[in-house]
Amino acid sequence: MAGEESVLKSREPLVFRNALDNWKVFHWTFDDWTHFFRGQPLKFRVGSKKCSKEPQWERSSRTITMTLDEFKNLAVEDSDSWYYFDYKHLNEYCDHDTSFLDDINWSCVGLPERSGKDSTLWIGSKGAHTPCHIDTYGCNFVAQIFGRKRWLLFPPDTVQLKPSRIPYEESSIYTHINFQCSRNYDPKLIEKAFSVELDPGDVLFVPPQWWHYVENLSTAISINTWVPMATDNLARLKECLVRFLVTTIKPTLTSEMCLELLNPNEDDIESSAECLEKLSHCITQLPVGHQNDSEDQGESLVKKRKLCHLNFKAVERISKEQIDNLMNSCSCDRADDQQKDLPLVFSLVNSFCDEKVLDSVSQNLLSHYT
């Protein structure tokens, strides 16, 4: 890719090697992080390293509150569980040292306007992960600060992943394939993956709508920033349609099914009437003709400056050797348990939330406002 092209226009993942030398936190030891948090109690999600057919959804995870120093000891001692302090907005934890936020400057990937104020923090032990999913808004830059992570990425049109909105969480589309255990892998699916292992100092660019499964290969610390794109307004309209469907169905379900329907961070989801107000706002954000002609940050950046100083390359499709290593990475002796079928009402949700259906409904809806 030519250096003067906008990184954000890439349609494939990119990796920037050794890009963080100017970040002070990149040179921190884990003890420096412990000192920075000053014994602050942090809430970690706890998962099992035991293999299963079904992904480890957040609903099935417990949480534990501990200091970073306590986490450091537990991460070494506990061989059965993993711990994840994940998706935490940095500005909520840095009141005592705002210079920390300014030091995290994303100029290393051509985005000097973004800082720690626009970033989130991820601290986890070996094996910590989130189920494979798509982020429906924007694109993602991930800086590996400490330890190592493996990323498996799939193009947006990988139909074998069978996108699902169960459990429902705004802006997250999941697959029910559990990539934690290689016994769940379909070799024909894995052949479509792009794979990269991030070392300290590396930055990964994840384009819009790319599937990703991420797992810590050691105790690891990452910082990421999601960058808005010009297509986000239409994506938000589609998300509002999904949310309206979920809020309409929720009152008809038992309390047990509601727990299965929603990710825990959606337990206090608004009513369908309140959701309609959000839907109305989303419609007003789309210009006549339904085309968002505003520039995304990448398009404006490339007009301001050349990016030829950036050192990046495309993430490569997974190799046969990598596939063999992954397929042989698990020696679990679990029974071939069957993945349970979704209740009919949840299958209906997924059917109505199919991308082609949402495209059709959103365009039809917008036609009434031209």
N, C-alpha and C positions, 0 to 999 in steps of 0.2 A: 504494500500500500504506500502510495506517495506520501511524503511527509507533510505536504501542504494540505492534504485532505483532512477533513474533520474526523477526529476519532469517533465522535458520536454518530457519524453517518455509516459506520461499519455495520454490516449485517451479520458479522460473525464475531465470536469472542476474541479479544486481544489480550496479550499479557505484556506488561512492562516489567522487565527484570531490573533489579537493583535501582529502584526509582525513589527510594525514601531516605536517602542519606541526609537530606536537609531537615527531616523531621526529628526533633529532639527525642520524642518518645520512641522512635525506632532504635535508639541507642540505650534505652532503659533496660535494666534487668527486671526480673519478676519482682524482686524485692523493692525496686523503685516504684512499681505499680502498687505494691502493698503500702508503701509509705504515702503515696499520693492519695489513696482512699482513706488513710488515717483511721483504720479500724471501723469504718462505716459498715453497718450490716447490709448485706446485699442478698437479694432473693434469687436463688438458683433453681432452675428446673432440673429434675432428677429423672434420668432414664435408665433402662436396663441394657446391658451389653448382650443379653440373651437374644438369640435370633427368633424371628417370628414371621409368619406370612403377611400379616397386616402391619402397616407402618405404626410407629409409636406416636400416636396423636397426642397433642398437648393435654387433651382431656384425661388421658390415662396416666399422665405423668404427675408425680407429686412435686412439691416445692420445699425447699429448705432455706432458711435464712442463716447466713454466716459471713464472717469477714473474709477478705481475700487471703489472709494468712491461713485461716482455717481451711479454706478451699485448697490451697497449695498442698497442705498435708493430706487432706482427704483424697485428692486426685491421685496421689501416689499410693495410698494405702488401700483404696477400694477398687478391687479388680472386677467387681460385678456390676458397678453402676457408672454412669457418666453424669457430669454436672455442667449446666450451661446457664451463664448469665448473659442472656441474648436479647438483641434488639432493644438496647437501652440508649436513649437520646443523651448524647454527651453533655449538653448544656444543663441537664437536670442533676448532674453529679459534680459540676465544676464551679460551684458558686465561690469556693475559697481560692480558686486559681484560674481566672478567666484568660490569662496569658496562654494557658494550655490549649484553649480553643483556637487562638490565633496562630499558634505554632503548626496546627494541622491545616496546611494549605495545599489545595489540590492543583496547584500550578504544575506539579510533576506530571499531570496528565492533560495539561492545557486548560485548566479551569481555575485560574487564580482568584476568581470571584467567590469561590466556595471555601469554607473553613470548617473547623470543628463544630460550629454552630449549626451546620447543615448535616451533621454526621451522627452515626450510631456506633455503639461499641458491642463487641461480642467476645466473651471470655469463657472458655470451656476446656474440659479435660479431654483426654484421648477417647475417641468414640462418640463424642457429642455431635449431634447432627439435627437437622430438621428434615421432615419428609420432602420428597421431590415435589417441586411446585413451579408455577409461573407467577411473576409479579406483573400485574396488569397495567401499572402506571410506570412511565419513565424508563430509564436505563440505570445501570448500577456500576459503580466503581468500588472495588474492595481492596484495601491495603492490608497486607499481611505484616503485622508488627512483630509477632513473637510466635515461635513454633511453626508447625506445618499443617496445611489443609489440602485435601483432595477434592477437586471439583469434577463432577460429571455433568456435562451440558448436552442438551438435545435441542435441535431446531424447533421452532414453534409448530411446525406442521407434522410432528411425530405422532401420528394417530394411534400407534400402539400403546401410548401412555394413557389413553382413555381419560381425558380431563373430567374432573369431578368438582362440584361445589359443596360436597359433603366431606368433612365439616365445613360450614360456611364461615368465611372470614373475608372482610372487604379487601379487595385487591390481590387475593391469593387463590390460584386455581391449582388443585392438588391432583396427583395420581394416587391410586391405591396400591401401586407397586412399591414394595418395601426394598429399597436398595441397600439397606444395612446388611442384609444377608444375601450372599451371591447365589444361594440356592434358588432365589426368586428370579434370577436373571434369565431372560430369553436371549440366547446368543444373537439372534437376528436383530433384536432391539439394541443390544449393547454395541453392535457394529455401527450403529448410527450416532453413537456418542462422540463427543469431543472431551478430551480428558487433559487436566493440567494439575500438577501439584505445586502449590505456592509455598515458597520459602520466604523467610523474613526479608523484607525489602521489596517484594514483588507487589504489583498492582494488577488486578484483573478487571477488564471491562466486559460486562454482560449486556448484550444488546437487548432491546425491548422484546418481551414475550418469549424469551428463551427459557426452557425448562432447566432446572439445576437441582442437583443433590450434592450437598456439601458435608464432609465429615472430617473432624479433627484427626490427624495422624499422630498428634502429641498434644500436650497441653498447649493451647494456642490463644492468641489475642489478635483480633482483626478490627479494623475500623472501616466503615463504608459510608458512601453517600449516594442517594438516589437523585438523579438529575431529571428534571421535568423535560418532556418532549412536546412537540407541537401537536401530536396525536392524542395527548392526554384528555382533552375535553370530551372527545367522542368516547374514549375508554371510560371516562367517569359517567357518562350517560348510560352506557351499557351496564356498568356496575350498579347504578341506581335501579335499573330495571331488574337486575338479579336481586338486589336488596328488597325491592318492593314485593317480589314474589315470596321471598323468605319471610318477610314480616307479615304477609297475608296468610301464609300457611301455618306459621308458628302457633297461633291461638287454637288451631284445630288439633294440635298434637298433645300427647301425654307428656308429663314432666320428664319422663325417662327419654322419650324420643326427642324432646327439645335439647337435652344434653348431648344427644348424638348429632343433632342437626347443626348445632353452633359450636364454634371454637370458643374456649373460655373468655377470650377478650371481647366476645360479642354477646355475653350473657345479658347485658343491659341494653340490648338493641331496641331502637325506638319503635313506635307503632307504625302501621302502614300509612296512617294519615300524615304523620310527621315525615315519613319517607317520601310521600307525594310532594311535599314542599321542597325537599332536596331535588327531586326529579325536575320540578319546575325550574329551579335555579340552574340545573345542568343544561336545560334546553336553552336558557337565555345566554349561556356562555358560548354557544355555537353560532358562528356568523351565518348570514343568509347563504344558502347553497350548501351548508353543512361542511364546508371545508375550512379548517383552521389555517388561515394564512399567516399567522404569527410565527416568527422564527423561533426555533428551539435554541437552547444555549449553544449547541454545537454549530449551528448555521451562522449565528452572529459572531462566534469566536473566529471562525475560519476567515471571515471578512476582515477582522481586526488584525490578525497576525498569522504568520506562517507557523506551522507546528513541526517543522523539519528537525527541530532539536530534540523531539521526543523519540525515544528508542523503544519501539514496540514491535511485536510480531503476532501473527494470527495463531490462535490456539489450534493445535492439530487434531485431526480425527484420531480416535483411539487406535493404537496399533495392535497387531495380533499378539505380540508379547504382552502388552498391557492387559488385553482381554484374558489371556491365559492366567496371568498373575491374579487378576480380579476373580476369575472363576474358581481359582484354587485358594483364595484368601480365607475361605470359611470352611472349617472342618466340624461344624456343629452336628450333633446327632439328634436334632429335633425330628419329630414325626412329620410327615408330609401333610400338615394340617391344611384344611380347605379354607379358602377365603370366603367369608360369609357373604351372602347376597344382600344387596341393599333392599330395604322395604320399598314397596311400590311408590309411596309418596316421595321418597328420596330419588328414585329413578326418574320420576316425573320432573323433579327440580332439575336434574341433570339434562333431561331432554329439552326442557324449555330454555335452559341456559347454554345450549349448544351455540357455538360461535356463529354459525350460519343463521340460526333462529334469531339471535340477538341482533345481527346485522340487519335482517329483514324487518324486525319490529322497530328498531331504532330509526331506520330510514323511513318507514311508514309513518311513525309517530312524528318525525320532523317535517314530513311533507304537509302536515296540517298547520305548520307555523311559517310557511313561506309566503 
